[in-house]
Amino acid sequence: MFTFNQAPYVREAVLAALGQDCEPIEIILSDDCSSDDTFAIMQETVAAYRGPHRVMVRQERPNRGLIGHINAVLGIAGGEYIVLAAGDDLSRTDRVAVLMQEMAARPLLIHSGFDFMDEAGRPLAMKKPYEALLTGDLMTIAAARALYVGATGCWHRDLFEKYGLIEAAGAYEDLVMGYRAALAGRVAYVNRSLVRYRIGTGITTRPEDARAKVLRTCRATIASFEQRLADTRRFFPARGDLIARIEKERLREEAVIAWYSDRPAFLRRYAWRVSVQTYFVGAALARMRQRFAAD
């Protein structure tokens, strides 16, 4: 479990992890130098635990950021599979047991269904996000900005032992690991809810203005594309079609950053490119559809 400044929710999340109804497992509860009481609550909760699982509570000092934190934990995890969890989400008590049934086929990544809840833990009826991994189409996956819901993920250790730890510090881990598993054609999906996913509390929902959010998301997406390019060039160098597609999508993200931060540069470098024009027109039409749907 990865935590950072999630004191209002972490006790319940830790109890959900400790309450997994399965054979004994290793549970690593890791905090990325929170400035609130998250780590103390984790320690207190584990101190009262008397169950069968082997539990480690640790804290990074100083803060390493999302990817640095993940890489650190992967370096000490002993299991063949790593079931991921966040400090504000809740795993169903049978989550690990259900995932274990899928492990017999030795997928590199398993993801599952989930339910939304609000900050108070109340169920939310929301449209589920697009998950490109479900298409099974590698070209679609290579270009996608959403592969699966990371909070539902379970990784085989080959994803970081064969391919290496994530080098692009600003990337989204699910966009990297999902692509690696798709490259190998070893993805499994459990079509039932195993996680209660909290909306409004994660690092991607932090308070910020629209421009700052766009720029942050674009930079993280570019970092994710950079890691995809590095992985493809190293392990599948003959797949020039994938490399070209990823480069095209990276260019589009760079164009968005230029649009928001340097209009003259956007006009000089990107405005004349057909792929950028198509992308911007598509984005504008999508926003119009959302507004009409809301009305």
N, C-alpha and C positions, 0 to 999 in steps of 0.2 A: 504494500500500500504506500502510495506517495502522497505526502501532505505538505501543505504550506498555508499558514494563516487560516485555518478552518476550525477554530476552537468551538463555534456553536454546533458543529455537526460531527466532529471527529469521534466523540465517544460512541455514538450510535454506529458509525462506520466501522470502528475497531471491533465492537461487539458482533457486528455482522460477519466480519472476517473470522473472529475467534469461534463463532458459532457454526462454522461449516460442518455439515453432517457428512463426513467422509472419513476414509482412512487417515491416520496421522500425516500431516503435511508440515512443511517449513513455511512459516509466516514471517515476512520481514516488514516491519512498520518503520518507514523512513521519513523523517521530516527534513525539509530543506531550510533550516535555520529560521523558523517562523518567529515573528516579532510579538505574537500573542501567546496564549497558553496552550496552543495545540500540542506541543511536545510533552508538557507536564501532564495533560489529560491522557495522552497515550500511555505514559509511564504508569500513571495511577490505575488506569483500566487494566493494563496487563498485570500489574502487581496482584490484582485480585483474581486473576485467571487460574483455574485448576484443571483445565482440560487436557486432552491428549496431544494437541499440536505443539510443535517446537516454535517458540516465538522469540524474535529478536527485535528490540526497539533501538533505533539509532537516530542520530541527527548529524546533518552536514554542517560544518562550520569552516568558512563562511558560506553564505548562500551560493549555490552553484548554478541556479537556473534550471529550467525543466530538463533539457537534454543532458546537462552535466550531472544532474541528480539521477536521472534514469541510468546513465552509463555507470555511475558509481554503484548502484544497486545491482545491476546486471553483473558487475564484476565480482560480487560476493554471493550471489544466488546459487544454490547448489542443485536445484531441481532441473529435470529435463525440460519441463514446461513451466512457464511463469504466467500466473493468472494476475492480471493487473487490476488495481482498484484505486480509486481516489478517495481522499479524506472527507468528501461531502456526498458521496454516493453510497448506496446500500446494495450489497450482494445478497441474493436469495440464499437461504440456508443450504439448498441443494446445488448451488452453482458449480462448485468444484466437482462434485460427484457426476453431474451431467456432462461437464467438459471432459472428465476422465473417460467416459464412454466413447467420445469422439477421438481420443488419442490413439486408439488401436490402429487407426488408418494412417497415423503419423503425419498429419498435416503440419505445416509450419506455422499456421495461424488459424485460430478458431475465434469466431465472433458470434454474437447471439442477438436475439431480440431484447427489448428493454421497455420499461415504462417511464414516462416523465413524471416528475413531482416538482412542486414548487419549493421555495425556501423553507416553508413550514412543514414539509413532508406530505402535503395534500396532493392527491393524484391530479394530473393535468391531462386534458384531452387535447393533444396537439398532433399535427401532421408529422409523421416520421420523416427524418431527413433522407435525402438521396444517398445511397451507398453503392458506389461504383463496383465494389468487389462482387456484388450480387449479379452483375452482368456477365462475368466470366470472360469479357473481351479485353485482351491485354492492351490494345491500342486505346480503348476508352479509359482503362485504368491508368495508363501512363500519363494521360492528359488531365486526369480528374483532380479536383480540389477537395473531394470528400470520398473516402474509400469505405470506411466503416466507422461506427461510433467507438472511439478509442477506449471508453470506459468499459466496454464489453469484451475487450481483447484478451487473448491467451496466446503467448508466443512460445514456439520451440526455440531452444537455445542456439540452434543453427543460424537463426536470423541475425545473431550478433557474433557467433563464433566463426561462421563461414564468411559472412559479409563484413564483419568488423563492427565495432561500436559506431554509433552515429557521429559523423565528423562535422556535419553542418549544425553549428551550435544553435542557430535560430529556427531550426526546422520544427515541424509538427511530427511527433514520433509515429502517429498512426499513418500518416502519408508516406513515411519511409518504410516501415515494417510491412504495411499492407502491400506495397508495390513489390517488395522483395519476395514475399510469399506468392504473389501472383506470377512473378517471373518464373518461379519454380513450379507453378501449377498445383500448389499444395495449400489450398484454402478450404476450410470447412465452416459451415454456418449452422447454428442451432436455432431453429425457427420457434423459439419460445422465449418468454421474458425471463432473464436470469439476473437482471440488474434494475434497480430503481435509480434513475438518472436525474439528478437535481439541476433545475434550471435557475440561472440568475446568480450563481455563486462561484463558478469556475474562473480560471485565469482568462478565458476567452470572452467572459462577460463582465469584465472590469469596467467601472465607470470611465468614460472618455468620450470626446466629441467624435462626430462621424468621420471627419477627415483623419484624425489620429487612428481611429479603428481601421479605416481602409489601408492606411500606410503600414500599420503594424501587421495586418493580415497579409498584405502583398509581400512584405519582406519575409515573413515566415513561409509563405508559399514558394517564393523564389528559392529560399534555402532548402526547402523540401525537394524542389525540382533539381537543384544542384546535386543533392545526394542521390536522387534517382539517376541522374546522368553519370555520376561517378560509379554507381553500382552497375549500370548497364555497360558502360565502356570497359569495366574491369572483367565482368563475368559473362557478358553476352555481347562482345564487340561486333559480331556479325549483324546484330539487329540495328542496322542504320535507320530503319523506319521508326523504331522507338526513339532513338536518339534525336532524330529530326523533329518528331512530334513533341518531345519534351522541350527541346530548344525553342520551338514555336510558342509553346505555352509560357515559358519563362520570359520570352520577349514581350508577350502581352501584359504580364504582370509588371515588367519594367516600364512599359508604356503608361500604365495606370499611375505608377509612382511619379513619372514625369508630368503627367496631366495635373496631378494635385500639387506638385512641388516646384515645377519648372516648366511653365507653358512654352516659352521659346524653345527649350530643348525638345519638348514633345513635338512641336511643329517641325523642327529640323530633322529629328531622328526617326520618328514613328508615324506621324500623321499620314504619310504617303503609302504606308504598307497596307496592302489589302487585308491581311490577317488581323491587323490592329483595327482597321475600320469595321470589319465584320464583327469583331469582339465587342467594340463599343456600341454598335447598333444593336446587337443582341442583348447587351446589358441594359440599354435604355428601354428596349421593348419589354424585358422582364420586369423592370421597375414599373412600367405603365400597367402591365397585367396585374401586378400586386396591388396597385392603387385602385384599379377598377374592381378587383375582387373584394377589397376592403370596403368599398362603397356599396 
